[in-house]
Amino acid sequence: MPHPAAEPLEVTVARLDERFQGFQRTSVQMADDIRRMAESYEKLVESNERISLLEKDVAAHKDSIATLWNKHDALAAAIVERQTEQGQDAKKVLFKLLELALAAVIGGIAAHYGVPPPG
């Protein structure tokens, strides 16, 4: 004899079918979530790889910049040295011109007073 509170079989099947469809929807949502998480993880890995490459590029550029600064310093030192040499050469020329001018003045004065040049 069936229980008095027992529901008809069709109602029970309908409730079970509704629950099963809910379970299927949840399973599909979970699968979509897992797929999105996997895609996000792949993007994260790609981003990390790009960051790693950028870090290597930055390190290489830092080395290049350091090399350029070394070359700049060497060039600046060479320019200063060259300017010093040119300054010394200019001083030599100036002193030689002064010496010649002084000799000409002294020679002119000596000639004016009738003093013969040495020699």
C-alpha positions in Angstrom: 0.0 0.0 0.0 1.5 3.3 -1.0 2.3 6.0 1.6 -0.5 8.6 1.8 2.0 11.5 1.3 3.6 9.9 -1.7 3.5 12.0 -4.8 2.7 10.7 -8.3 5.6 9.3 -10.2 5.4 12.0 -12.9 6.0 14.7 -10.3 9.0 12.9 -8.9 10.4 12.4 -12.4 9.8 16.1 -13.2 11.6 17.2 -10.0 14.5 14.9 -10.7 14.7 16.1 -14.3 14.7 19.7 -13.1 17.5 18.9 -10.6 19.5 17.1 -13.3 19.2 20.1 -15.7 20.4 22.4 -12.9 23.3 20.0 -12.4 24.1 20.1 -16.1 24.0 23.9 -16.2 26.3 24.0 -13.2 28.7 21.6 -14.9 28.7 23.6 -18.1 29.4 26.8 -16.1 32.2 25.0 -14.2 33.7 23.8 -17.5 33.5 27.4 -18.9 35.1 28.7 -15.7 37.9 26.2 -16.0 38.4 27.1 -19.7 38.6 30.8 -18.9 41.0 30.1 -16.1 43.2 28.1 -18.4 43.2 30.9 -21.0 44.0 33.4 -18.3 46.9 31.2 -17.2 48.2 31.0 -20.7 48.0 34.8 -21.1 49.9 35.1 -17.8 52.6 32.8 -18.9 52.9 34.7 -22.2 53.1 38.0 -20.3 55.8 36.6 -18.0 57.8 35.5 -21.0 57.4 39.0 -22.6 58.5 40.6 -19.3 61.5 38.3 -19.1 62.5 39.3 -22.7 62.0 43.0 -21.8 64.2 42.5 -18.7 66.9 41.0 -20.9 66.5 44.0 -23.4 66.7 46.5 -20.5 69.9 44.8 -19.2 71.4 44.8 -22.7 70.5 48.5 -23.1 72.0 49.3 -19.7 75.2 47.6 -20.8 75.1 49.6 -24.1 74.6 52.8 -22.2 77.5 52.1 -19.8 79.7 51.4 -22.9 78.5 54.7 -24.5 79.3 56.6 -21.2 82.8 55.0 -21.1 83.4 56.1 -24.8 82.0 59.5 -23.9 84.4 59.8 -21.0 87.3 58.7 -23.1 86.4 61.1 -25.9 86.0 64.0 -23.4 89.5 63.1 -21.9 91.0 63.1 -25.4 89.4 66.4 -26.2 90.7 68.0 -23.0 94.2 66.5 -23.7 94.1 67.8 -27.3 93.0 71.3 -26.1 95.8 71.3 -23.6 98.3 70.3 -26.3 96.9 73.0 -28.6 97.1 75.5 -25.8 100.7 74.7 -25.2 101.4 74.9 -29.0 99.6 78.2 -29.0 101.7 79.4 -26.1 104.9 78.4 -28.0 103.8 80.2 -31.1 102.9 83.3 -29.0 106.2 83.3 -27.2 108.0 82.9 -30.6 106.1 85.8 -32.0 106.9 87.9 -28.9 110.5 86.9 -29.2 110.6 87.9 -32.9 108.7 91.2 -32.2 111.1 92.0 -29.3 114.1 91.2 -31.5 112.7 93.5 -34.2 112.1 96.3 -31.7 115.5 95.8 -30.2 117.0 95.6 -33.7 115.2 98.8 -34.7 116.4 100.6 -31.6 119.9 99.4 -32.1 119.9 100.4 -35.7 118.5 103.8 -34.8 121.4 104.4 -32.4 123.9 102.8 -34.7 124.7 99.7 -32.7 125.5 96.8 -35.0 123.6 93.6 -34.3 125.5 90.8 -32.6 126.8 88.1 -34.6 
